[in-house]
Amino acid sequence: MSAYAHDYYPTYTPGAAILFSKRAVQKLYFGSMFVKPFSVDDVYFGILALEVGITPLNNFDFHPDYIEGKIVVNDELLINAIAIHGLQCPEQMTSLWRNRNAEELVDC
């Protein structure tokens, strides 16, 4: 028997970076007392959100995966970015923020 009874997972947010309001945290906390834990934490938050009536929203200023050449790093991205995930080492992150130029990122 599967740990999840439906054919598809509910809408969920990838865990690279998530922003919750205080009210959403309260609702998720309350819901967690009644919803059985699930092995994939991102999906578990989706299940909880569905059960407590929260609709996850996407914000394109969260960049879940830095892939060279895929994200154009420029002043506009850096001014608006809430999170950039997937850099290879702390030195790359420092280089990115100092230089604001992906072509000059240090190698890890």
Biopython code that builds the backbone (N, CA, C, O; Angstrom):
import numpy as np
from Bio.PDB.StructureBuilder import StructureBuilder

atoms = [
    (1, "MET", "N", (0.851, -1.188, 0.000)),
    (1, "MET", "CA", (0.000, 0.000, 0.000)),
    (1, "MET", "C", (0.892, 1.245, 0.000)),
    (1, "MET", "O", (1.866, 1.332, 0.748)),
    (2, "SER", "N", (0.547, 2.168, -0.824)),
    (2, "SER", "CA", (1.327, 3.396, -0.960)),
    (2, "SER", "C", (1.111, 4.321, 0.242)),
    (2, "SER", "O", (0.060, 4.308, 0.882)),
    (3, "ALA", "N", (2.144, 5.127, 0.525)),
    (3, "ALA", "CA", (2.038, 6.089, 1.627)),
    (3, "ALA", "C", (1.129, 7.254, 1.256)),
    (3, "ALA", "O", (0.707, 8.013, 2.128)),
    (4, "TYR", "N", (0.823, 7.402, -0.046)),
    (4, "TYR", "CA", (-0.052, 8.477, -0.514)),
    (4, "TYR", "C", (-1.140, 7.840, -1.356)),
    (4, "TYR", "O", (-0.843, 7.107, -2.300)),
    (5, "ALA", "N", (-2.388, 8.106, -1.030)),
    (5, "ALA", "CA", (-3.512, 7.368, -1.610)),
    (5, "ALA", "C", (-3.958, 7.839, -2.989)),
    (5, "ALA", "O", (-4.778, 7.170, -3.617)),
    (6, "HIS", "N", (-3.450, 8.962, -3.480)),
    (6, "HIS", "CA", (-3.926, 9.504, -4.758)),
    (6, "HIS", "C", (-2.922, 9.216, -5.872)),
    (6, "HIS", "O", (-1.775, 8.851, -5.614)),
    (7, "ASP", "N", (-3.377, 9.387, -7.121)),
    (7, "ASP", "CA", (-2.514, 9.120, -8.280)),
    (7, "ASP", "C", (-1.461, 10.218, -8.490)),
    (7, "ASP", "O", (-0.380, 9.958, -9.017)),
    (8, "TYR", "N", (-1.793, 11.447, -8.071)),
    (8, "TYR", "CA", (-0.893, 12.581, -8.280)),
    (8, "TYR", "C", (-0.712, 13.341, -6.977)),
    (8, "TYR", "O", (-1.628, 13.437, -6.160)),
    (9, "TYR", "N", (0.488, 13.878, -6.801)),
    (9, "TYR", "CA", (0.729, 14.736, -5.643)),
    (9, "TYR", "C", (-0.008, 16.061, -5.822)),
    (9, "TYR", "O", (-0.220, 16.496, -6.954)),
    (10, "PRO", "N", (-0.400, 16.702, -4.736)),
    (10, "PRO", "CA", (-1.010, 18.030, -4.858)),
    (10, "PRO", "C", (0.061, 19.056, -5.260)),
    (10, "PRO", "O", (1.256, 18.763, -5.219)),
    (11, "THR", "N", (-0.372, 20.236, -5.639)),
    (11, "THR", "CA", (0.570, 21.302, -5.952)),
    (11, "THR", "C", (1.452, 21.542, -4.734)),
    (11, "THR", "O", (0.966, 21.650, -3.608)),
    (12, "TYR", "N", (2.746, 21.624, -4.976)),
    (12, "TYR", "CA", (3.675, 21.877, -3.870)),
    (12, "TYR", "C", (4.815, 22.751, -4.360)),
    (12, "TYR", "O", (5.029, 22.894, -5.564)),
    (13, "THR", "N", (5.535, 23.326, -3.432)),
    (13, "THR", "CA", (6.654, 24.185, -3.782)),
    (13, "THR", "C", (7.958, 23.427, -3.568)),
    (13, "THR", "O", (8.115, 22.721, -2.572)),
    (14, "PRO", "N", (8.902, 23.576, -4.513)),
    (14, "PRO", "CA", (10.200, 22.950, -4.269)),
    (14, "PRO", "C", (10.889, 23.643, -3.102)),
    (14, "PRO", "O", (10.727, 24.848, -2.909)),
    (15, "GLY", "N", (11.643, 22.900, -2.336)),
    (15, "GLY", "CA", (12.181, 23.414, -1.083)),
    (15, "GLY", "C", (13.408, 24.299, -1.166)),
    (15, "GLY", "O", (13.997, 24.607, -0.130)),
    (16, "ALA", "N", (13.820, 24.722, -2.356)),
    (16, "ALA", "CA", (15.007, 25.568, -2.453)),
    (16, "ALA", "C", (14.859, 26.823, -1.602)),
    (16, "ALA", "O", (15.800, 27.228, -0.919)),
    (17, "ALA", "N", (13.707, 27.426, -1.639)),
    (17, "ALA", "CA", (13.401, 28.606, -0.827)),
    (17, "ALA", "C", (11.892, 28.769, -0.799)),
    (17, "ALA", "O", (11.237, 28.769, -1.842)),
    (18, "ILE", "N", (11.357, 28.906, 0.379)),
    (18, "ILE", "CA", (9.912, 29.060, 0.549)),
    (18, "ILE", "C", (9.674, 30.208, 1.514)),
    (18, "ILE", "O", (10.381, 30.356, 2.511)),
    (19, "LEU", "N", (8.690, 31.001, 1.213)),
    (19, "LEU", "CA", (8.325, 32.125, 2.069)),
    (19, "LEU", "C", (6.897, 31.906, 2.540)),
    (19, "LEU", "O", (5.987, 31.737, 1.729)),
    (20, "PHE", "N", (6.702, 31.910, 3.864)),
    (20, "PHE", "CA", (5.383, 31.717, 4.452)),
    (20, "PHE", "C", (4.996, 32.949, 5.252)),
    (20, "PHE", "O", (5.840, 33.573, 5.894)),
    (21, "SER", "N", (3.707, 33.297, 5.210)),
    (21, "SER", "CA", (3.212, 34.321, 6.116)),
    (21, "SER", "C", (3.059, 33.689, 7.498)),
    (21, "SER", "O", (3.044, 32.466, 7.636)),
    (22, "LYS", "N", (2.947, 34.531, 8.507)),
    (22, "LYS", "CA", (2.754, 34.035, 9.873)),
    (22, "LYS", "C", (1.467, 33.212, 9.945)),
    (22, "LYS", "O", (1.439, 32.158, 10.580)),
    (23, "ARG", "N", (0.424, 33.683, 9.308)),
    (23, "ARG", "CA", (-0.860, 32.958, 9.331)),
    (23, "ARG", "C", (-0.729, 31.601, 8.653)),
    (23, "ARG", "O", (-1.287, 30.615, 9.132)),
    (24, "ALA", "N", (0.003, 31.541, 7.540)),
    (24, "ALA", "CA", (0.193, 30.264, 6.846)),
    (24, "ALA", "C", (0.953, 29.284, 7.734)),
    (24, "ALA", "O", (0.614, 28.102, 7.786)),
    (25, "VAL", "N", (1.980, 29.769, 8.434)),
    (25, "VAL", "CA", (2.747, 28.908, 9.343)),
    (25, "VAL", "C", (1.838, 28.361, 10.438)),
    (25, "VAL", "O", (1.928, 27.186, 10.794)),
    (26, "GLN", "N", (0.966, 29.208, 10.970)),
    (26, "GLN", "CA", (0.045, 28.761, 12.010)),
    (26, "GLN", "C", (-0.882, 27.670, 11.487)),
    (26, "GLN", "O", (-1.106, 26.662, 12.157)),
    (27, "LYS", "N", (-1.419, 27.877, 10.283)),
    (27, "LYS", "CA", (-2.311, 26.889, 9.690)),
    (27, "LYS", "C", (-1.582, 25.578, 9.390)),
    (27, "LYS", "O", (-2.119, 24.498, 9.636)),
    (28, "LEU", "N", (-0.354, 25.674, 8.857)),
    (28, "LEU", "CA", (0.429, 24.478, 8.559)),
    (28, "LEU", "C", (0.778, 23.721, 9.838)),
    (28, "LEU", "O", (0.714, 22.493, 9.880)),
    (29, "TYR", "N", (1.143, 24.458, 10.865)),
    (29, "TYR", "CA", (1.464, 23.832, 12.155)),
    (29, "TYR", "C", (0.241, 23.072, 12.689)),
    (29, "TYR", "O", (0.351, 21.916, 13.098)),
    (30, "PHE", "N", (-0.915, 23.731, 12.680)),
    (30, "PHE", "CA", (-2.132, 23.094, 13.165)),
    (30, "PHE", "C", (-2.442, 21.854, 12.325)),
    (30, "PHE", "O", (-2.768, 20.794, 12.860)),
    (31, "GLY", "N", (-2.336, 22.003, 11.011)),
    (31, "GLY", "CA", (-2.609, 20.870, 10.122)),
    (31, "GLY", "C", (-1.664, 19.703, 10.343)),
    (31, "GLY", "O", (-2.049, 18.544, 10.191)),
    (32, "SER", "N", (-0.410, 20.017, 10.707)),
    (32, "SER", "CA", (0.583, 18.947, 10.896)),
    (32, "SER", "C", (0.222, 18.023, 12.057)),
    (32, "SER", "O", (0.734, 16.906, 12.147)),
    (33, "MET", "N", (-0.654, 18.484, 12.941)),
    (33, "MET", "CA", (-1.077, 17.642, 14.055)),
    (33, "MET", "C", (-2.044, 16.546, 13.610)),
    (33, "MET", "O", (-2.275, 15.575, 14.330)),
    (34, "PHE", "N", (-2.611, 16.719, 12.399)),
    (34, "PHE", "CA", (-3.635, 15.794, 11.924)),
    (34, "PHE", "C", (-3.274, 15.082, 10.630)),
    (34, "PHE", "O", (-3.923, 14.102, 10.265)),
    (35, "VAL", "N", (-2.244, 15.559, 9.927)),
    (35, "VAL", "CA", (-1.853, 14.962, 8.652)),
    (35, "VAL", "C", (-0.608, 14.106, 8.879)),
    (35, "VAL", "O", (0.403, 14.585, 9.393)),
    (36, "LYS", "N", (-0.694, 12.858, 8.496)),
    (36, "LYS", "CA", (0.404, 11.905, 8.685)),
    (36, "LYS", "C", (1.642, 12.384, 7.910)),
    (36, "LYS", "O", (1.524, 12.784, 6.752)),
    (37, "PRO", "N", (2.813, 12.346, 8.530)),
    (37, "PRO", "CA", (4.037, 12.749, 7.839)),
    (37, "PRO", "C", (4.271, 11.940, 6.563)),
    (37, "PRO", "O", (3.866, 10.782, 6.459)),
    (38, "PHE", "N", (4.925, 12.569, 5.609)),
    (38, "PHE", "CA", (5.221, 11.948, 4.317)),
    (38, "PHE", "C", (6.718, 12.064, 4.071)),
    (38, "PHE", "O", (7.331, 13.056, 4.465)),
    (39, "SER", "N", (7.308, 11.078, 3.433)),
    (39, "SER", "CA", (8.769, 11.007, 3.310)),
    (39, "SER", "C", (9.385, 12.129, 2.464)),
    (39, "SER", "O", (10.553, 12.463, 2.665)),
    (40, "VAL", "N", (8.648, 12.707, 1.541)),
    (40, "VAL", "CA", (9.172, 13.799, 0.715)),
    (40, "VAL", "C", (8.651, 15.103, 1.309)),
    (40, "VAL", "O", (7.462, 15.407, 1.210)),
    (41, "ASP", "N", (9.548, 15.873, 1.929)),
    (41, "ASP", "CA", (9.098, 17.053, 2.681)),
    (41, "ASP", "C", (8.402, 18.093, 1.817)),
    (41, "ASP", "O", (7.444, 18.716, 2.273)),
    (42, "ASP", "N", (8.856, 18.302, 0.575)),
    (42, "ASP", "CA", (8.192, 19.265, -0.305)),
    (42, "ASP", "C", (6.742, 18.858, -0.549)),
    (42, "ASP", "O", (5.831, 19.683, -0.482)),
    (43, "VAL", "N", (6.548, 17.580, -0.832)),
    (43, "VAL", "CA", (5.197, 17.062, -1.075)),
    (43, "VAL", "C", (4.368, 17.133, 0.200)),
    (43, "VAL", "O", (3.176, 17.438, 0.148)),
    (44, "TYR", "N", (4.988, 16.852, 1.344)),
    (44, "TYR", "CA", (4.266, 16.938, 2.619)),
    (44, "TYR", "C", (3.701, 18.345, 2.822)),
    (44, "TYR", "O", (2.555, 18.496, 3.245)),
    (45, "PHE", "N", (4.505, 19.383, 2.521)),
    (45, "PHE", "CA", (3.980, 20.741, 2.630)),
    (45, "PHE", "C", (2.816, 20.953, 1.664)),
    (45, "PHE", "O", (1.861, 21.656, 1.992)),
    (46, "GLY", "N", (2.889, 20.353, 0.480)),
    (46, "GLY", "CA", (1.770, 20.445, -0.463)),
    (46, "GLY", "C", (0.512, 19.787, 0.068)),
    (46, "GLY", "O", (-0.588, 20.320, -0.084)),
    (47, "ILE", "N", (0.672, 18.622, 0.693)),
    (47, "ILE", "CA", (-0.464, 17.916, 1.295)),
    (47, "ILE", "C", (-1.051, 18.752, 2.430)),
    (47, "ILE", "O", (-2.266, 18.925, 2.520)),
    (48, "LEU", "N", (-0.179, 19.265, 3.293)),
    (48, "LEU", "CA", (-0.644, 20.121, 4.395)),
    (48, "LEU", "C", (-1.377, 21.347, 3.857)),
    (48, "LEU", "O", (-2.462, 21.689, 4.327)),
    (49, "ALA", "N", (-0.776, 22.000, 2.874)),
    (49, "ALA", "CA", (-1.389, 23.207, 2.301)),
    (49, "ALA", "C", (-2.785, 22.903, 1.771)),
    (49, "ALA", "O", (-3.725, 23.658, 2.018)),
    (50, "LEU", "N", (-2.919, 21.799, 1.045)),
    (50, "LEU", "CA", (-4.219, 21.404, 0.513)),
    (50, "LEU", "C", (-5.222, 21.188, 1.645)),
    (50, "LEU", "O", (-6.363, 21.644, 1.564)),
    (51, "GLU", "N", (-4.801, 20.504, 2.681)),
    (51, "GLU", "CA", (-5.698, 20.180, 3.798)),
    (51, "GLU", "C", (-6.149, 21.420, 4.585)),
    (51, "GLU", "O", (-7.259, 21.442, 5.116)),
    (52, "VAL", "N", (-5.300, 22.445, 4.660)),
    (52, "VAL", "CA", (-5.664, 23.634, 5.444)),
    (52, "VAL", "C", (-6.119, 24.801, 4.565)),
    (52, "VAL", "O", (-6.335, 25.909, 5.058)),
    (53, "GLY", "N", (-6.264, 24.547, 3.257)),
    (53, "GLY", "CA", (-6.818, 25.559, 2.366)),
    (53, "GLY", "C", (-5.845, 26.637, 1.906)),
    (53, "GLY", "O", (-6.259, 27.765, 1.637)),
    (54, "ILE", "N", (-4.569, 26.312, 1.814)),
    (54, "ILE", "CA", (-3.570, 27.250, 1.315)),
    (54, "ILE", "C", (-3.230, 26.874, -0.122)),
    (54, "ILE", "O", (-2.976, 25.704, -0.410)),
    (55, "THR", "N", (-3.222, 27.853, -1.026)),
    (55, "THR", "CA", (-2.848, 27.617, -2.408)),
    (55, "THR", "C", (-1.427, 28.132, -2.631)),
    (55, "THR", "O", (-1.195, 29.339, -2.553)),
    (56, "PRO", "N", (-0.465, 27.235, -2.909)),
    (56, "PRO", "CA", (0.901, 27.693, -3.175)),
    (56, "PRO", "C", (0.956, 28.576, -4.426)),
    (56, "PRO", "O", (0.285, 28.308, -5.422)),
    (57, "LEU", "N", (1.750, 29.608, -4.351)),
    (57, "LEU", "CA", (1.926, 30.520, -5.480)),
    (57, "LEU", "C", (3.383, 30.519, -5.908)),
    (57, "LEU", "O", (4.281, 30.389, -5.077)),
    (58, "ASN", "N", (3.614, 30.663, -7.200)),
    (58, "ASN", "CA", (4.968, 30.742, -7.722)),
    (58, "ASN", "C", (5.389, 32.202, -7.824)),
    (58, "ASN", "O", (4.599, 33.056, -8.225)),
    (59, "ASN", "N", (6.617, 32.479, -7.465)),
    (59, "ASN", "CA", (7.185, 33.812, -7.630)),
    (59, "ASN", "C", (8.474, 33.642, -8.421)),
    (59, "ASN", "O", (9.384, 32.940, -7.980)),
    (60, "PHE", "N", (8.557, 34.276, -9.578)),
    (60, "PHE", "CA", (9.696, 34.070, -10.461)),
    (60, "PHE", "C", (10.973, 34.752, -9.978)),
    (60, "PHE", "O", (12.002, 34.673, -10.649)),
    (61, "ASP", "N", (10.925, 35.419, -8.829)),
    (61, "ASP", "CA", (12.138, 35.992, -8.247)),
    (61, "ASP", "C", (12.855, 34.989, -7.340)),
    (61, "ASP", "O", (13.899, 35.300, -6.766)),
    (62, "PHE", "N", (12.291, 33.787, -7.213)),
    (62, "PHE", "CA", (12.981, 32.662, -6.593)),
    (62, "PHE", "C", (13.595, 31.884, -7.753)),
    (62, "PHE", "O", (12.874, 31.456, -8.654)),
    (63, "HIS", "N", (14.880, 31.698, -7.747)),
    (63, "HIS", "CA", (15.566, 30.971, -8.817)),
    (63, "HIS", "C", (16.075, 29.665, -8.230)),
    (63, "HIS", "O", (17.140, 29.636, -7.614)),
    (64, "PRO", "N", (15.308, 28.561, -8.419)),
    (64, "PRO", "CA", (15.622, 27.326, -7.716)),
    (64, "PRO", "C", (16.877, 26.618, -8.196)),
    (64, "PRO", "O", (17.477, 25.861, -7.433)),
    (65, "ASP", "N", (17.289, 26.837, -9.421)),
    (65, "ASP", "CA", (18.463, 26.121, -9.923)),
    (65, "ASP", "C", (19.326, 27.042, -10.760)),
    (65, "ASP", "O", (18.920, 27.489, -11.833)),
    (66, "TYR", "N", (20.524, 27.323, -10.262)),
    (66, "TYR", "CA", (21.486, 28.062, -11.063)),
    (66, "TYR", "C", (22.163, 27.070, -11.994)),
    (66, "TYR", "O", (22.860, 26.163, -11.540)),
    (67, "ILE", "N", (21.962, 27.238, -13.276)),
    (67, "ILE", "CA", (22.640, 26.429, -14.286)),
    (67, "ILE", "C", (23.331, 27.415, -15.216)),
    (67, "ILE", "O", (22.693, 28.308, -15.776)),
    (68, "GLU", "N", (24.635, 27.246, -15.376)),
    (68, "GLU", "CA", (25.399, 28.192, -16.189)),
    (68, "GLU", "C", (24.740, 28.360, -17.547)),
    (68, "GLU", "O", (24.459, 27.382, -18.240)),
    (69, "GLY", "N", (24.499, 29.610, -17.918)),
    (69, "GLY", "CA", (23.891, 29.925, -19.195)),
    (69, "GLY", "C", (22.378, 29.947, -19.176)),
    (69, "GLY", "O", (21.768, 30.508, -20.086)),
    (70, "LYS", "N", (21.748, 29.353, -18.168)),
    (70, "LYS", "CA", (20.283, 29.321, -18.109)),
    (70, "LYS", "C", (19.728, 30.576, -17.442)),
    (70, "LYS", "O", (18.741, 31.144, -17.911)),
    (71, "ILE", "N", (20.349, 31.003, -16.366)),
    (71, "ILE", "CA", (19.931, 32.228, -15.696)),
    (71, "ILE", "C", (20.874, 33.341, -16.133)),
    (71, "ILE", "O", (22.089, 33.234, -15.968)),
    (72, "VAL", "N", (20.315, 34.400, -16.685)),
    (72, "VAL", "CA", (21.126, 35.551, -17.054)),
    (72, "VAL", "C", (21.265, 36.418, -15.816)),
    (72, "VAL", "O", (20.295, 37.011, -15.343)),
    (73, "VAL", "N", (22.476, 36.482, -15.300)),
    (73, "VAL", "CA", (22.718, 37.249, -14.090)),
    (73, "VAL", "C", (23.027, 38.680, -14.493)),
    (73, "VAL", "O", (24.036, 38.954, -15.141)),
    (74, "ASN", "N", (22.143, 39.586, -14.098)),
    (74, "ASN", "CA", (22.331, 40.998, -14.392)),
    (74, "ASN", "C", (21.769, 41.798, -13.223)),
    (74, "ASN", "O", (21.225, 41.233, -12.274)),
    (75, "ASP", "N", (21.907, 43.117, -13.301)),
    (75, "ASP", "CA", (21.441, 43.944, -12.192)),
    (75, "ASP", "C", (19.957, 43.749, -11.912)),
    (75, "ASP", "O", (19.550, 43.737, -10.751)),
    (76, "GLU", "N", (19.135, 43.595, -12.957)),
    (76, "GLU", "CA", (17.693, 43.424, -12.748)),
    (76, "GLU", "C", (17.404, 42.148, -11.955)),
    (76, "GLU", "O", (16.597, 42.164, -11.025)),
    (77, "LEU", "N", (18.060, 41.045, -12.320)),
    (77, "LEU", "CA", (17.851, 39.799, -11.590)),
    (77, "LEU", "C", (18.299, 39.960, -10.144)),
    (77, "LEU", "O", (17.587, 39.549, -9.227)),
    (78, "LEU", "N", (19.461, 40.549, -9.931)),
    (78, "LEU", "CA", (19.985, 40.654, -8.578)),
    (78, "LEU", "C", (19.185, 41.608, -7.712)),
    (78, "LEU", "O", (19.067, 41.387, -6.506)),
    (79, "ILE", "N", (18.634, 42.660, -8.290)),
    (79, "ILE", "CA", (17.821, 43.600, -7.514)),
    (79, "ILE", "C", (16.531, 42.927, -7.056)),
    (79, "ILE", "O", (16.071, 43.161, -5.938)),
    (80, "ASN", "N", (15.945, 42.090, -7.916)),
    (80, "ASN", "CA", (14.658, 41.479, -7.616)),
    (80, "ASN", "C", (14.750, 40.094, -6.990)),
    (80, "ASN", "O", (13.762, 39.606, -6.441)),
    (81, "ALA", "N", (15.909, 39.452, -7.057)),
    (81, "ALA", "CA", (16.031, 38.066, -6.604)),
    (81, "ALA", "C", (15.741, 37.941, -5.114)),
    (81, "ALA", "O", (16.236, 38.720, -4.300)),
    (82, "ILE", "N", (14.938, 36.958, -4.780)),
    (82, "ILE", "CA", (14.673, 36.610, -3.389)),
    (82, "ILE", "C", (15.609, 35.480, -2.984)),
    (82, "ILE", "O", (16.116, 35.459, -1.862)),
    (83, "ALA", "N", (15.837, 34.544, -3.892)),
    (83, "ALA", "CA", (16.747, 33.433, -3.625)),
    (83, "ALA", "C", (17.304, 32.911, -4.937)),
    (83, "ALA", "O", (16.583, 32.826, -5.932)),
    (84, "ILE", "N", (18.574, 32.564, -4.943)),
    (84, "ILE", "CA", (19.214, 31.877, -6.058)),
    (84, "ILE", "C", (19.842, 30.633, -5.456)),
    (84, "ILE", "O", (20.696, 30.726, -4.575)),
    (85, "HIS", "N", (19.420, 29.471, -5.931)),
    (85, "HIS", "CA", (19.857, 28.204, -5.351)),
    (85, "HIS", "C", (20.692, 27.445, -6.372)),
    (85, "HIS", "O", (20.438, 27.528, -7.573)),
    (86, "GLY", "N", (21.671, 26.719, -5.904)),
    (86, "GLY", "CA", (22.406, 25.827, -6.784)),
    (86, "GLY", "C", (23.813, 26.255, -7.104)),
    (86, "GLY", "O", (24.487, 25.600, -7.899)),
    (87, "LEU", "N", (24.281, 27.341, -6.508)),
    (87, "LEU", "CA", (25.675, 27.699, -6.715)),
    (87, "LEU", "C", (26.541, 26.611, -6.095)),
    (87, "LEU", "O", (26.100, 25.926, -5.171)),
    (88, "GLN", "N", (27.741, 26.444, -6.578)),
    (88, "GLN", "CA", (28.548, 25.290, -6.218)),
    (88, "GLN", "C", (29.375, 25.448, -4.952)),
    (88, "GLN", "O", (29.772, 24.448, -4.354)),
    (89, "CYS", "N", (29.645, 26.686, -4.527)),
    (89, "CYS", "CA", (30.463, 26.882, -3.338)),
    (89, "CYS", "C", (30.260, 28.311, -2.819)),
    (89, "CYS", "O", (29.770, 29.165, -3.558)),
    (90, "PRO", "N", (30.618, 28.578, -1.589)),
    (90, "PRO", "CA", (30.444, 29.928, -1.033)),
    (90, "PRO", "C", (31.198, 31.000, -1.829)),
    (90, "PRO", "O", (30.732, 32.134, -1.945)),
    (91, "GLU", "N", (32.355, 30.638, -2.370)),
    (91, "GLU", "CA", (33.125, 31.618, -3.144)),
    (91, "GLU", "C", (32.381, 32.053, -4.402)),
    (91, "GLU", "O", (32.489, 33.205, -4.820)),
    (92, "GLN", "N", (31.619, 31.128, -5.012)),
    (92, "GLN", "CA", (30.822, 31.477, -6.184)),
    (92, "GLN", "C", (29.733, 32.470, -5.813)),
    (92, "GLN", "O", (29.480, 33.426, -6.547)),
    (93, "MET", "N", (29.091, 32.244, -4.679)),
    (93, "MET", "CA", (28.045, 33.154, -4.237)),
    (93, "MET", "C", (28.627, 34.546, -3.987)),
    (93, "MET", "O", (28.050, 35.546, -4.414)),
    (94, "THR", "N", (29.752, 34.611, -3.308)),
    (94, "THR", "CA", (30.396, 35.896, -3.041)),
    (94, "THR", "C", (30.784, 36.578, -4.341)),
    (94, "THR", "O", (30.580, 37.781, -4.506)),
    (95, "SER", "N", (31.343, 35.804, -5.265)),
    (95, "SER", "CA", (31.742, 36.346, -6.567)),
    (95, "SER", "C", (30.539, 36.879, -7.328)),
    (95, "SER", "O", (30.604, 37.951, -7.929)),
    (96, "LEU", "N", (29.451, 36.140, -7.304)),
    (96, "LEU", "CA", (28.232, 36.558, -8.004)),
    (96, "LEU", "C", (27.736, 37.897, -7.483)),
    (96, "LEU", "O", (27.426, 38.794, -8.267)),
    (97, "TRP", "N", (27.662, 38.035, -6.186)),
    (97, "TRP", "CA", (27.147, 39.262, -5.602)),
    (97, "TRP", "C", (28.112, 40.428, -5.760)),
    (97, "TRP", "O", (27.677, 41.567, -5.926)),
    (98, "ARG", "N", (29.394, 40.168, -5.713)),
    (98, "ARG", "CA", (30.362, 41.259, -5.884)),
    (98, "ARG", "C", (30.447, 41.718, -7.337)),
    (98, "ARG", "O", (30.463, 42.916, -7.620)),
    (99, "ASN", "N", (30.500, 40.757, -8.250)),
    (99, "ASN", "CA", (30.732, 41.088, -9.659)),
    (99, "ASN", "C", (29.455, 41.270, -10.459)),
    (99, "ASN", "O", (29.443, 41.965, -11.474)),
    (100, "ARG", "N", (28.382, 40.644, -9.998)),
    (100, "ARG", "CA", (27.113, 40.678, -10.730)),
    (100, "ARG", "C", (27.302, 40.288, -12.190)),
    (100, "ARG", "O", (26.707, 40.874, -13.094)),
    (101, "ASN", "N", (28.152, 39.279, -12.393)),
    (101, "ASN", "CA", (28.443, 38.848, -13.751)),
    (101, "ASN", "C", (28.740, 37.355, -13.715)),
    (101, "ASN", "O", (29.777, 36.942, -13.196)),
    (102, "ALA", "N", (27.838, 36.543, -14.262)),
    (102, "ALA", "CA", (27.997, 35.091, -14.231)),
    (102, "ALA", "C", (29.203, 34.629, -15.040)),
    (102, "ALA", "O", (29.753, 33.566, -14.755)),
    (103, "GLU", "N", (29.628, 35.396, -16.035)),
    (103, "GLU", "CA", (30.770, 34.997, -16.848)),
    (103, "GLU", "C", (32.072, 35.035, -16.060)),
    (103, "GLU", "O", (33.056, 34.417, -16.466)),
    (104, "GLU", "N", (32.092, 35.755, -14.936)),
    (104, "GLU", "CA", (33.311, 35.871, -14.151)),
    (104, "GLU", "C", (33.245, 35.073, -12.850)),
    (104, "GLU", "O", (34.045, 35.305, -11.944)),
    (105, "LEU", "N", (32.306, 34.141, -12.749)),
    (105, "LEU", "CA", (32.203, 33.340, -11.530)),
    (105, "LEU", "C", (33.449, 32.485, -11.357)),
    (105, "LEU", "O", (33.995, 31.970, -12.334)),
    (106, "VAL", "N", (33.888, 32.337, -10.146)),
    (106, "VAL", "CA", (35.034, 31.472, -9.856)),
    (106, "VAL", "C", (34.637, 30.026, -10.048)),
    (106, "VAL", "O", (33.470, 29.672, -9.883)),
    (107, "ASP", "N", (35.596, 29.187, -10.395)),
    (107, "ASP", "CA", (35.359, 27.754, -10.497)),
    (107, "ASP", "C", (35.508, 27.130, -9.117)),
    (107, "ASP", "O", (36.352, 27.555, -8.328)),
    (108, "CYS", "N", (34.693, 26.128, -8.827)),
    (108, "CYS", "CA", (34.789, 25.443, -7.533)),
    (108, "CYS", "C", (35.543, 24.144, -7.702)),
    (108, "CYS", "O", (35.737, 23.411, -6.732)),
]
sb = StructureBuilder()
sb.init_structure("model")
sb.init_model(0)
sb.init_chain("A")
sb.init_seg("    ")
for serial, (resi, resn, name, xyz) in enumerate(atoms, 1):
    if name == "N":
        sb.init_residue(resn, " ", resi, " ")
    sb.init_atom(name, np.array(xyz, "f"), 0.0, 1.0, " ", f" {name:<3s}", serial, name[0])
structure = sb.get_structure()
